[in-house]
């Protein structure tokens, strides 16, 4: 159960604030709205991809929240999803992914499974990137460093698409990219050292969040280029054996 303050629309902006409670399904989609006494004020049932089946308003109220990050446009029936619109009738976005193929090969996909996966910004992240045969998804800033203070200072989600790259699992899958096969302890330690240096400098010079973010993005961009060219070696399996 998620407790939130519910504010009426602008037309009712002078009404007093009321405390209401959202009751959601597994993926966070609201199914009921109750008052402080547990009385149901609104309820709705949905199909798997968010299409409304049956909606009941027990008091005059419009509850327009849908999947996480989505807001129902009752005139069109589409869900506003920050960067694009989602159509619950077909379970797909109506515009292509604004980050292009970095988000996966399917530019209109919401998520592989609408019950347990979410895309609150309308932008695919690591967990919703499509799998590609012969490749693995690699975190440029390793997941082991998810609690590093630099990420907090930069306001970055470690699963952001900008921190993920597809790497081949063998030399046959791609001619240049670093081969990703097995763990990579030393790589993680090397990245940690660079992050420590950025964080220390930022604290010393009293950086703003933007400055931290720019420095971190520069590190990620540089390492992405090295992974694309094969310059970075993750472990012994990353070494390409050249023929005679």
Secondary structure, DSSP 8 states (H G I E B T S, - for coil): -EEEEE---GGGTTS--EEEEEEE-TTS-EEEEE-TT--EEEEEEE-TTS-EEEEEESSS----B-STT-EE-TTT--EE-SSSEEETTTTEESS--TTGGGG-S-TTB--S-TTT---TTSS--GGGS---TTEEEEESS-GGGTT-HHHHHHT--TT-GGGEEEEESSTTT-SSS----S--HHHHHHHHHHHHHHHHHHHHTT--HHHHHHHHHHHHHHHHHHHHHT-S--SGGG------
